[in-house]
Amino acid sequence: MRLAKKLSIFALALSAVACQKKQLSVDAQLTNVDDGFVYLSTIDTDMKWHNIDTAKVENGHFTFNTENVHEGGECFMILTPNQQQVIFFANTDKVIINGDIDMASSIAVEGAKLHTIYEKFVNNVPEQDHLKKLNRELANAQYNVDKTNALKEEIYNAQMEQLAYIKRFVTNNVGNAIGSFVLINSVNYFSYEETDQFSKQIAEKQPNHKYTKIIESIVENRRTIYEAMQRVEIGQKAPDFSLEGADGNQYKLSDTRGKNVIMSFWISNDRLSRMNNVALSEVEKKFNNKNLIVLGISVDQDKERWLKAVAEDKAPGIQLIDIDNSIAATYCVPRLPYCILLDAEGKIVAKDYNAESVFSDVESLLK
């Protein structure tokens, strides 16, 4: 009987423990925060902030108690009535936040191991003060070409040192939410191959974390872009297409086979594009009767405006309109104007050149 009673008490104890759900507790005392409501938000897999809890502020004090915490921890944002923000990282912790909302450096976050890692990362980013100083000097040296170039090189080197630091941090933190978060926010500075490698390492360490899913989605999108770019690299055969010309006829790229082609992507409301049209006219004159064709490809969506610009610029060669931008997407055009040079076999031999700098490439090709 006594044994049964003891087992019953033990079972009740286990039941009580099971019912104690893990939650994040936040106790904040912040000065310069108006009374009203504050919101606790997190980033979801759509990479947008979503409110997960609300609290009332009285004399700068408020508390949150939420079970909406992702296993492994994540980044949280507190949004005040005046749209001021406090960012911190936590798991199922008891977090205490103090400071002046108007002075970010005064805000202290205690009780969260993840936030300690994040603070250490932020505080140790190299060259921060030096870069501020260099950028101020650059703003004041705009009329001194030699000094401007020297400062730009120094700024570039400092930025490369910061990037190396970020990559080392992510490498050493693939097992926690901070490493994933830093990768997500710095992903544009990483190559596709680097991002893919980090994604696999993070997925192995944190297979079910929502940041892992975000990174996998980013990698998938970048893979699509990467593969598309590989298809239009120098040395590849240019993908064929058919577009409407300014004269109303349809033109196919493959119809130009046997001739060298300058494909010039542009748009009528861009000053540099219009200047490029004029420069391309000079290219066409210089290489007249030299087996060279200019294909102007406008990404305008207003056909009348495009035709007016073609007439005003006396745009050279055959002028085409890519009204849905599908051809610009196929060729991964990063900016306008943008030139791609093809040889007589339809292979890409040069790109990312404006009309003036393409002279030497055309001369080499025609020789």
Phi, psi and omega in degrees: 000315179297321180297317180297322180294317179297318179297322180295317179295319179298319180295321178295322179296316178298319180298320180295319179296318181297329182279348178279093182286143178287136181215164175262127177246126180236125175240114187239139172229105185235133176276158180065028173250124180290152174295150182149219180239140174247154184237140175255123185233157172224164177270130178262183183294345176277004179064029175239152178283136178230133178291134178240348179199157180226144178218156179265136179261131173225117181055039177080001182253138176201159180225151171234143170222104186228145176262359182277061181241129181287138179301126183103352177087167181194181179269137178239151175232130172261127180245121184273173179302333179263019177066021173281154187233146169231123179254134175207161178248140180200164173245219175274073186246170169255103189257135176244127181238128178224153175144187180257120184299335180276354179231095185304323183292342182273346185282123180250133178244118182240148174098001181237112181299320180299320181293327176299319177296317181295315178301318179298319178299309183297316184290339183257007175299122185288159170066017184296306180293323181296320180294321177300316180296316181296320180293325175295318179295322180295321179297331182266357184246024188295337181262000178251099188299313182298315180293321179300314180295321179295318179293320178298320179294320180293320178296317179300315180297320179294320179294323177295326177293320177296318180297319178299321178296316180298317180295321177295320180297313180298318179303319183274357184228031178292348181266003179225168186293333181294314179301318179295316182296317179296319178298315180302317184277351179242009192299332180293345180265359180254144175290164178301317182298318179295315181298318180297319180295314179296323180301316180294320180293318180293320179298327179290322183275324184229066189299330186253005183284143182294332177294327177297318179294322177298314181296319179298322178294318178298316180298319180296317178296318181290330177296318178300314179294317181300314181294323177296319180293325178298328182286343180239027175286160176303133182101342179275153176285130184294130178300137181285158176200167177226129181223159178280137178266170180297338178271003178091352179273160177268138180232136176252143178299321182296342177291344181268002182304135184102349177236153174280143188229134167256112174269121182242111178272133183204176176213147191292333184267014180249123184299317181294325177297318182292321176296324180294325177300316179296315180296324179293330176298322178292321177299315181297318179296317182298322183252031179302135180061029180245032176063038182234135178237137172261126174248106175275128182237104181272142177259018177300146173256351177255104186297319182295318179295322177298311181299323178295318179293321178301317181291315182297319183276351189049050186304136187282166172064212180261121182259125184240158177238126179256074194294334177257008177062018183291325181286321175300322178292318179301320182268009176050047181292118186274337182197171180236144353287164183209127182246142175231129182255128180246146175273182185294342179269000179084016178267147179283124182246341178199154177199174181065032178242143169276175187299321184292322183276353181276351181309306186296324179293320178295316180300316180296320181294316183289333177290000000 
